[in-house]
Amino acid sequence: MISIYVVFFILRNLFILSLNDEMSVSYRYIGHLKERTLKEQMERDPTEAIRKAVLRMLPRNKLRDDRDRKLRIFPGSEHPFGDRPLEPYVMPPRRVRELRPRVRRAMIREQKKAEMQQSNKDMRKNRKKEVEAEVTA
């Protein structure tokens, strides 16, 4: 089993382009209502803001916790993987389904039919040659 870790580096001067930076508020309700804007959260702990953003993008299923554990977020360019170079992950190309599968199947069917007819013609020619060879012999 291949284990892929996602490493995310946060620059200290990370600029989040948002018109409503002050309006994007996260709420918690344990004991009493607590509000924190994105700007305050980035000043306090930028890793948690990024972690919550990524976690909310993941599908809510059994694999979510495992994927969250494999996400490594570091507040600067310093990380404990310094001795090992990080390898970029290249996504394989997607196989896109064709628009008209019936047309393609019909084309393949016609090609097979043409091949069968050609092979039948070749077999007939070979039989004629064999019969002629037997007659002359």
N, C-alpha and C positions, 0 to 999 in steps of 0.2 A: 504494500500500500504506500502510495506516495503522499507525503505530507508537505503541503505548500503553506508557507507562512507569508502573510502580507505585512510588509514593513512600511510605515508611514512616518515621514519626517515633517515636523512642524517648525517653520521658521518663526523666530520670535516676533518679527515684524510682519506676520501674515495679515494680508489685507483682504477682508471679505467684502466683496462688492455687493452691497445690499442697500437699497434705498431706505428700507425700514429696519435699519440695524437696531435702533432703539425700540422699535415696535415688536421685534421678534423676542418674545418673552417665553421662558419655560416656567411652568408651574409645578409645584409639588404640594401635596396635601398630606402631611403626617403631623398630626397635632394641630397645626394651623396652616393657612395658605401662605406659601412662600413663593416669591416671584424673583426671577433673575433674568436680566437681558443677556443677549448674546455677547455684547461687548464686555459686560461684567464677568461672564463665564470665561471668556477668552483671557481676560486679565488674571482671573483666579486660577483656572486649570484648563489650558487649551486642549489637553489630551482628552478630557472627559467630553467636551463639546464635540470633538471629531468622532469619538467613539459612539456617542449617542446618535450622531447623524448617520454613521455607517450602519449601526445596528438597526435603525429605523428603515433603512433601505433594504435590509435582508428579508427574505420571506420568513414568515412565522411558522416554522415547522421544527422537526426534531433536530435538524442539522444546524440550527441557528446558534445554539450555545457553543458548539464546536468551532464554528466559523468565527465567533466572537473571541474565543480563546486564542485562535491563530492570528488575530490582528494585533500587531505590535506597533505601538505609537510612541515616538520619542520626541520630546520637546525641542530638541536641537539636532545638529548633524552628528552628534556623538551617539554611538550605539554599541552594545556588547558584541556585535558580530564583526568587529573591526578586523580580526585576523582572517575571516572568510569573506571573499568578495560576494556581493549580492548578485544573483543572476536574474536578469529581467525575464519575466514570463511572457512568452509570445503566444497569443491565442491562435489556435488552428483555424483555418478558414471554415466558415459555416457552409454546410450543404443546404442550399436553398431548393425547395421543392419547385418543380417546374409548374408553369401556369396551366398547361393543358396536358395532363398525363394520358388522356384517352388518345389524343393525336399521336403522341410518342409511341404508345403501345401499338396503334394501328400501323405506324411506320415500321416498327420492329417486326410485326407480323408479316407485312409485305416483303421485307427483306428476307425473312426466313423462308417465305413461300418461293421467292425468286431463287434462293440458294437451293431449295429442294428440287425445283424444276430443272435447274442447271445440273445438279448431281444426277437426276433421273436421265437427262439427255446424255450425259457422259457415260452412265451405266449402259444405256442402249447402244451407244457407239462401240463400247468395249465388247458387248455381247455379239454385235454384228461382226466385229473383227475376229472374235473367237470362233464363230460359226464359219466364217470364210476360211480361216486357217485350218479348221477341221475338214472342210470340204476339199480344199486344195491338197491336203496331206493324205 
